[in-house]
Amino acid sequence: MKFVVSSTELLNHLQAVSRVISSKNTLPILDNFLFKLEDSELEITASDLETTLVTKMTLQNASEAGSIAIPARILTDTLKEFPEIPLTFEINLTNLSIVINSENGKFTIVGQNAADFPQMPVIKTDKKSSVEISPEILLSGISKTLFATADDELRPVMNGIFIELSPDDMTFVSSDAHKLVRYKRIDGKGEQNSSFILPKKPSGLLKNVLPKEENNVIMEFDDKNAFFTMTEYKLVCRLVEGNYPSYNSVIPLNNPNKLTIDRVEFLNTLRRVSVYSNQASNLVKLHLTGNQITVSAQDLDFSISAYERLKCQYEGEEMEIGFKSTFLLEILSNLSSNDVLLELSDPTRAGILLPAEVENENEDILMLLMPMMINA
């Protein structure tokens, strides 16, 4: 098995798939990349059993098909130190020796048997759902919701993004029981109603490879696994099993108090004032009255406090409500509009944050944040 490849091109592909490899693998074979050469196409696979990422490269100069597992760390560490040069890989499949020849040197590694590498799962045809989706929709849905997923060992269904398809739209939902994000796209649709929970790690991997994708992504899934097929990459992951909570029931519908405010001004004020909040609670208070909002925080243990007033448009009763500043900052950072709309019913019920102006008529985004007790 022999091929010639550009050092930087190979490194780019390896770095993209190496994110899958776990630092605490249970099987030693998973510390390797699986290289598979067929005709002039090189397929590179990395896996942690739960998630597998495959990338393909077309080579100009390749001979003898075959496959071998190559240690990931030593290969990527070697390639990082090369400038852009052609490298010749000569692989003996009998004794598993890998010789990398550069213009001025020679590097020898010992590989492992490719047969030991775990097999890819297969989607059950009787339970299969398939949809073709634009990479922009998938990337937006993941980017807008990933930050709100939980890290809850007791409720694993909350640790991923709930993706729901219907003939009318496609919805991405994430929540950690304090904040919730619902992102809808009417330009993404499924043939029938179907849904799955995409775990956090494959979501992050997709977020990394999708920006370079120009063609539609083929998304296939059954009750156990999901496949995302792109031009140069294929991601296979095990889904989170279980039923996602009914998210619509926690979104309050009647919110008469409405505040419109400049998002960046509000964000910067919160960043300054939250420095003065109690480190355990991160509580910031919002006092809403007329066309003014007062953002305040205090830490009695250290006798520090801060407040700042901002102009805004507010329709509703005078109100004081408390939020955890770290969550509110995250939500405002993940909304992209110039102004945001905060809808409230009373200080004990969740606040809803929406973009004040529609940037894309195909998308509908709603973010919800639970309040904190002010007098706690």
C-alpha positions as CSV (number, residue, x, y, z in Angstrom):
1,M,0.0,0.0,0.0
2,K,1.6,3.2,-1.2
3,F,0.5,6.8,-1.7
4,V,1.8,10.4,-2.0
5,V,-0.1,13.2,-0.2
6,S,0.4,16.9,0.6
7,S,1.4,17.3,4.3
8,T,-0.8,20.2,5.0
9,E,-3.9,18.8,3.3
10,L,-3.5,15.5,5.2
11,L,-3.1,17.4,8.5
12,N,-6.2,19.5,7.9
13,H,-8.3,16.3,7.4
14,L,-6.7,14.6,10.4
15,Q,-7.2,17.6,12.7
16,A,-10.9,17.7,11.8
17,V,-11.5,14.0,12.6
18,S,-9.1,13.8,15.5
19,R,-11.6,15.8,17.6
20,V,-13.6,12.6,17.9
21,I,-10.8,10.7,19.7
22,S,-11.3,10.6,23.4
23,S,-8.4,11.1,25.9
24,K,-9.7,8.2,28.0
25,N,-10.4,5.4,25.4
26,T,-11.5,2.0,26.7
27,L,-10.0,0.3,23.6
28,P,-6.4,1.0,22.6
29,I,-7.3,0.7,18.9
30,L,-9.4,3.9,19.3
31,D,-6.2,5.9,19.7
32,N,-5.6,5.3,16.0
33,F,-6.9,6.6,12.7
34,L,-8.1,4.0,10.3
35,F,-6.6,4.6,6.8
36,K,-8.4,2.8,4.0
37,L,-7.0,3.2,0.4
38,E,-9.1,2.1,-2.6
39,D,-8.3,3.1,-6.2
40,S,-7.1,6.7,-5.7
41,E,-9.4,7.6,-2.7
42,L,-8.1,7.6,0.9
43,E,-10.7,7.3,3.6
44,I,-9.7,8.3,7.2
45,T,-11.8,7.3,10.1
46,A,-11.7,8.3,13.8
47,S,-14.1,6.9,16.5
48,D,-14.8,6.8,20.2
49,L,-17.5,4.0,19.8
50,E,-20.3,6.6,20.4
51,T,-19.3,8.9,17.5
52,T,-17.4,8.2,14.3
53,L,-16.2,10.8,11.8
54,V,-15.0,9.8,8.3
55,T,-13.2,12.0,5.8
56,K,-12.2,11.3,2.2
57,M,-9.3,12.6,0.1
58,T,-8.6,12.0,-3.6
59,L,-5.0,11.2,-4.3
60,Q,-3.1,11.7,-7.6
61,N,-0.5,9.0,-6.9
62,A,-1.6,5.8,-5.1
63,S,-1.1,2.1,-5.6
64,E,-2.3,-1.1,-3.9
65,A,-5.5,-1.0,-2.0
66,G,-5.6,-1.8,1.7
67,S,-6.3,-0.6,5.2
68,I,-4.3,-0.1,8.4
69,A,-4.7,1.6,11.8
70,I,-2.1,4.4,12.4
71,P,-1.4,5.9,15.9
72,A,-3.2,9.3,15.9
73,R,-1.0,11.4,18.2
74,I,2.4,10.6,16.6
75,L,1.1,11.1,13.1
76,T,-0.5,14.5,13.8
77,D,2.4,15.7,15.9
78,T,4.8,14.8,13.0
79,L,2.7,16.5,10.3
80,K,2.4,19.7,12.4
81,E,6.1,20.3,12.0
82,F,6.2,20.0,8.2
83,P,5.9,22.8,5.8
84,E,3.7,22.2,2.7
85,I,5.6,19.3,1.1
86,P,4.7,16.0,-0.6
87,L,5.0,12.9,1.6
88,T,5.2,9.3,0.4
89,F,3.6,6.7,2.7
90,E,4.8,3.1,2.2
91,I,2.8,0.6,4.2
92,N,3.7,-3.0,4.6
93,L,0.4,-4.8,5.5
94,T,2.2,-8.0,6.5
95,N,4.3,-6.6,9.3
96,L,2.2,-3.3,9.7
97,S,5.2,-1.0,9.3
98,I,4.5,2.5,8.0
99,V,7.4,4.4,6.5
100,I,6.8,8.2,5.7
101,N,9.4,9.5,3.3
102,S,10.0,13.3,3.0
103,E,12.5,15.0,0.7
104,N,15.1,15.0,3.4
105,G,14.1,12.2,5.8
106,K,12.4,9.0,6.8
107,F,10.0,8.3,9.7
108,T,8.9,4.8,10.7
109,I,5.8,4.0,12.7
110,V,4.2,0.7,13.6
111,G,0.5,0.4,12.8
112,Q,-2.2,-1.9,14.0
113,N,-4.5,-4.4,12.3
114,A,-7.4,-2.6,10.6
115,A,-9.7,-5.6,11.4
116,D,-9.5,-4.6,15.1
117,F,-11.1,-1.2,14.4
118,P,-14.8,-1.1,15.4
119,Q,-17.4,-1.6,12.6
120,M,-19.7,1.3,11.7
121,P,-23.3,0.9,12.8
122,V,-26.0,0.4,10.2
123,I,-29.4,2.2,10.0
124,K,-32.4,-0.1,10.2
125,T,-34.4,0.3,7.0
126,D,-37.7,-0.3,8.7
127,K,-37.1,2.6,11.1
128,K,-35.2,4.9,8.9
129,S,-36.0,8.6,8.3
130,S,-34.1,10.5,5.7
131,V,-34.0,14.2,4.9
132,E,-31.8,16.5,2.7
133,I,-31.0,19.7,4.5
134,S,-29.0,22.8,3.7
135,P,-25.8,23.1,5.7
136,E,-26.7,26.7,6.7
137,I,-29.9,25.5,8.4
138,L,-28.2,22.7,10.3
139,L,-25.3,24.9,11.3
140,S,-27.6,27.7,12.5
141,G,-29.8,25.3,14.4
142,I,-26.8,23.8,16.2
143,S,-25.0,27.1,16.8
144,K,-28.1,28.7,18.3
145,T,-29.0,25.9,20.7
146,L,-25.7,24.1,21.7
147,F,-24.9,26.5,24.5
148,A,-28.2,25.8,26.3
149,T,-27.7,22.0,26.6
150,A,-27.3,20.5,30.1
151,D,-24.6,18.5,31.8
152,D,-26.9,16.3,33.8
153,E,-25.9,12.7,34.4
154,L,-29.3,11.9,35.9
155,R,-31.3,13.2,32.9
156,P,-29.2,12.3,29.8
157,V,-32.0,13.5,27.5
158,M,-31.3,17.1,28.5
159,N,-27.6,16.7,27.4
160,G,-28.3,17.0,23.7
161,I,-30.2,19.0,21.0
162,F,-33.7,17.8,20.3
163,I,-34.3,17.9,16.6
164,E,-37.9,17.7,15.4
165,L,-39.0,17.4,11.8
166,S,-42.5,17.9,10.4
167,P,-43.9,18.6,6.9
168,D,-44.1,22.3,7.9
169,D,-40.8,23.0,9.6
170,M,-37.7,21.9,11.5
171,T,-37.2,22.7,15.1
172,F,-34.1,22.6,17.3
173,V,-34.6,22.7,21.1
174,S,-32.1,22.7,24.0
175,S,-32.6,23.3,27.7
176,D,-30.8,22.8,31.0
177,A,-33.9,23.5,33.1
178,H,-32.8,27.1,33.7
179,K,-32.7,28.3,30.1
180,L,-34.4,27.0,27.0
181,V,-33.9,27.8,23.3
182,R,-36.3,26.9,20.5
183,Y,-35.1,27.6,17.0
184,K,-37.5,26.9,14.1
185,R,-36.9,26.9,10.4
186,I,-39.7,26.8,7.9
187,D,-37.3,26.3,5.0
188,G,-36.2,22.9,6.5
189,K,-38.9,20.1,6.4
190,G,-39.3,16.4,6.9
191,E,-41.6,14.1,4.9
192,Q,-43.3,13.0,8.1
193,N,-43.2,13.8,11.8
194,S,-40.0,12.4,13.3
195,S,-37.5,13.5,16.0
196,F,-34.2,12.5,17.7
197,I,-31.8,13.9,20.4
198,L,-28.4,14.7,19.0
199,P,-25.7,14.4,21.7
200,K,-23.4,17.3,22.5
201,K,-20.1,15.9,21.1
202,P,-21.3,15.2,17.6
203,S,-23.2,18.6,17.6
204,G,-19.8,20.3,18.3
205,L,-18.1,18.2,15.5
206,L,-20.8,19.2,13.0
207,K,-20.5,22.9,14.1
208,N,-16.8,22.6,13.2
209,V,-17.1,20.9,9.7
210,L,-20.4,22.5,8.4
211,P,-19.0,26.0,7.7
212,K,-16.9,24.6,4.9
213,E,-19.8,22.6,3.4
214,E,-21.4,23.9,0.2
215,N,-23.7,21.1,-0.8
216,N,-26.8,19.8,1.0
217,V,-26.3,17.4,3.9
218,I,-28.1,14.1,3.8
219,M,-29.4,13.3,7.3
220,E,-30.6,9.8,8.0
221,F,-31.6,8.3,11.4
222,D,-33.4,5.5,13.2
223,D,-34.1,5.0,16.9
224,K,-30.4,4.4,17.7
225,N,-28.1,6.2,15.3
226,A,-27.8,9.2,13.0
227,F,-25.7,9.6,9.8
228,F,-24.8,13.0,8.4
229,T,-23.3,12.7,4.9
230,M,-21.4,15.7,3.5
231,T,-19.1,16.2,0.5
232,E,-15.8,15.3,2.3
233,Y,-17.1,14.1,5.7
234,K,-19.5,11.6,7.1
235,L,-20.5,11.7,10.8
236,V,-22.1,8.7,12.5
237,C,-23.3,9.0,16.1
238,R,-25.3,7.1,18.6
239,L,-28.4,9.1,19.7
240,V,-29.5,9.9,23.2
241,E,-32.2,7.4,24.1
242,G,-35.4,8.6,25.9
243,N,-38.2,11.0,25.4
244,Y,-37.5,14.8,25.4
245,P,-39.7,16.7,27.9
246,S,-42.7,18.6,26.5
247,Y,-40.9,22.0,25.9
248,N,-43.9,23.9,24.7
249,S,-45.7,23.5,28.0
250,V,-43.0,25.5,29.9
251,I,-43.2,28.6,27.5
252,P,-45.5,31.1,29.1
253,L,-48.1,32.4,26.6
254,N,-49.6,35.5,28.3
255,N,-46.8,38.1,28.8
256,P,-48.2,41.6,28.9
257,N,-45.0,43.4,30.1
258,K,-42.8,44.0,27.1
259,L,-39.3,45.6,27.1
260,T,-37.4,46.5,23.9
261,I,-33.7,47.4,24.4
262,D,-30.5,47.7,22.4
263,R,-28.8,44.3,22.7
264,V,-25.2,45.4,22.8
265,E,-25.8,48.2,25.3
266,F,-27.7,45.8,27.6
267,L,-25.0,43.1,27.2
268,N,-22.1,45.5,28.0
269,T,-24.0,46.9,31.0
270,L,-24.6,43.4,32.4
271,R,-21.0,42.5,31.9
272,R,-19.9,45.5,34.0
273,V,-22.6,45.3,36.7
274,S,-22.4,41.4,37.1
275,V,-18.8,41.8,38.4
276,Y,-20.4,43.1,41.6
277,S,-22.8,40.2,42.0
278,N,-22.5,37.5,44.7
279,Q,-20.2,34.9,43.2
280,A,-22.4,32.0,44.4
281,S,-25.7,33.3,43.0
282,N,-24.6,35.7,40.1
283,L,-27.9,37.5,40.8
284,V,-28.6,40.7,38.8
285,K,-31.8,42.6,39.4
286,L,-33.7,44.4,36.6
287,H,-35.9,47.3,37.7
288,L,-38.3,48.2,34.9
289,T,-40.3,51.4,34.9
290,G,-41.4,53.9,32.2
291,N,-38.8,54.1,29.5
292,Q,-35.9,53.1,31.8
293,I,-34.3,49.9,33.1
294,T,-32.0,49.8,36.1
295,V,-29.6,46.9,36.2
296,S,-28.1,46.3,39.7
297,A,-26.0,43.8,41.6
298,Q,-24.5,43.6,45.1
299,D,-22.4,41.3,47.2
300,L,-23.1,41.9,50.9
301,D,-20.1,39.7,51.9
302,F,-17.7,42.1,50.4
303,S,-19.8,45.3,50.7
304,I,-19.7,46.0,47.0
305,S,-22.6,47.0,44.7
306,A,-23.2,48.6,41.3
307,Y,-26.1,49.8,39.2
308,E,-26.5,51.3,35.8
309,R,-29.5,52.9,34.1
310,L,-30.4,52.4,30.5
311,K,-33.0,53.9,28.2
312,C,-35.4,51.4,26.8
313,Q,-39.0,51.1,25.6
314,Y,-41.2,49.4,28.2
315,E,-44.9,48.8,28.1
316,G,-46.3,47.3,31.3
317,E,-46.4,47.5,35.1
318,E,-43.4,48.6,37.1
319,M,-41.5,45.5,38.0
320,E,-38.3,44.1,39.6
321,I,-37.1,40.7,38.5
322,G,-33.8,38.8,39.1
323,F,-31.8,36.6,36.8
324,K,-28.6,34.7,36.9
325,S,-26.2,37.0,35.1
326,T,-24.1,34.3,33.5
327,F,-27.2,32.8,31.8
328,L,-28.6,36.1,30.7
329,L,-25.2,37.1,29.2
330,E,-25.1,33.7,27.3
331,I,-28.5,34.3,25.8
332,L,-27.8,37.9,24.7
333,S,-24.5,36.7,23.2
334,N,-26.4,34.1,21.1
335,L,-29.0,36.5,19.8
336,S,-27.8,38.4,16.7
337,S,-30.3,41.2,16.3
338,N,-29.6,44.8,17.2
339,D,-32.5,45.1,19.6
340,V,-34.0,42.4,21.8
341,L,-37.5,42.0,23.2
342,L,-37.9,40.8,26.7
343,E,-41.5,39.6,27.5
344,L,-42.5,39.1,31.1
345,S,-45.7,38.2,33.0
346,D,-44.5,38.5,36.7
347,P,-41.3,38.2,38.7
348,T,-41.8,34.5,39.4
349,R,-42.3,33.3,35.9
350,A,-39.9,32.8,33.0
351,G,-38.9,35.7,30.8
352,I,-38.9,35.3,27.1
353,L,-36.2,36.9,24.9
354,L,-36.7,37.4,21.2
355,P,-35.0,39.3,18.5
356,A,-36.9,42.6,18.1
357,E,-36.4,42.7,14.3
358,V,-36.7,39.8,11.9
359,E,-33.4,39.1,10.1
360,N,-34.5,36.0,8.2
361,E,-38.2,35.4,7.5
362,N,-37.6,31.6,7.5
363,E,-36.4,31.5,11.1
364,D,-38.2,31.8,14.4
365,I,-36.1,31.9,17.5
366,L,-37.2,32.0,21.1
367,M,-35.0,32.0,24.3
368,L,-36.5,31.5,27.8
369,L,-34.8,32.2,31.1
370,M,-36.1,31.3,34.6
371,P,-36.0,34.1,37.1
372,M,-34.2,33.9,40.5
373,M,-35.7,34.8,43.9
374,I,-34.6,38.4,44.6
375,N,-34.9,38.2,48.4
376,A,-33.2,34.9,48.8
